[in-house]
Amino acid sequence: MVYGDGDGRLMHDFTGAIDVVGHEMTHGVTQYESALVYLGESGALNESLSDVFGILAKQRRLNLDAASSDWLIGVGILISPNPLPTGVLCRGLRDMLNPGTAYRGLPFGDDPQPATYADRYAGSDDNGGVHINSGILNKVFATYAVAVGGNAWETPGHVWYKAATGAGLPSTATFAQFKAITLEVARQIDAATLPALQYAWATVGI
Amino acid sequence: MKVTVTRSGGIAGATTTASVDTDALDADKAKKIEAIVARTSAASDQRAMVPDAFQYDVTVTDDKGSRSMRFHGDPCPAAELFAAIKKV
């Protein structure tokens, strides 16, 4: 489990943010329950699960339903100039509902996350972009939760947890394999949410 | 000797690069960097794929040619090298 002290120049200390703590704890759960290899698509899924259960911890704590949540991971971690110059964004580390819009024009850089599968990162940085391509799966979960309505930690969270920890998920799971499992689990848990889930996967082009 | 270290990953998933040409440094600074490069070259990546740890890609070019190495995790010689180059 790796946290960070922040360097005081680009980032503050990470341990105060409940979603970051939830993110790290979830890596522990994933390691034992899912054993997703931390590389490529299975690694991005590993990362996305950490953001999903991290955001659910934050939403539960603040009692925010899917419609009211900001869906931002790591608010307040990035250091930004005050006031923010025009055109500069500093909303958080990652935006789960709108990947790629969390920050822009900071000394830290620009949010690199893609919002669709077609735009996925294919290089070798970051174990094959596990923190980058996680945005695609984050968008699926957030879109599903907003479409279903109510609390994201209820049906959407249950579907995701069962899909992530069930015996059918290979450790080298691709996004397509995870999609198939989520559809099957949603069918079992609450088939009425299937259209919302299919829609969510369609918005990222998987 | 030209040394470039690219650090990626970490919980924020951002990539940043540090490079230096030791020929352009004064002798004792150059020696310090070259010593860390030697330790880095001798090290192996023991900690692949620790979630949210950094990935370091090191490229060294000298009169022997060019070589690249990859490491994961902190602490590691590559992390030390990255920090040392940034300080120069």
Interface residues (C-beta under 8 A of the other chain):
Chain A: M1 V2 Y3 G4 M11 F14 V20 H23 E24 H27 T30 Q31 V37 Y38 L39 G43 N46 E47 S50 G74 I77 L78 L93 F108 G109 P112 S124 D125 D126 N127 G129 V130 H131 I132 S134
Chain B: T6 S8 G9 G10 I11 A12 G13 A14 T15 T16 M49 V50 P51 D52 A53 Q55 D57 H72 D74
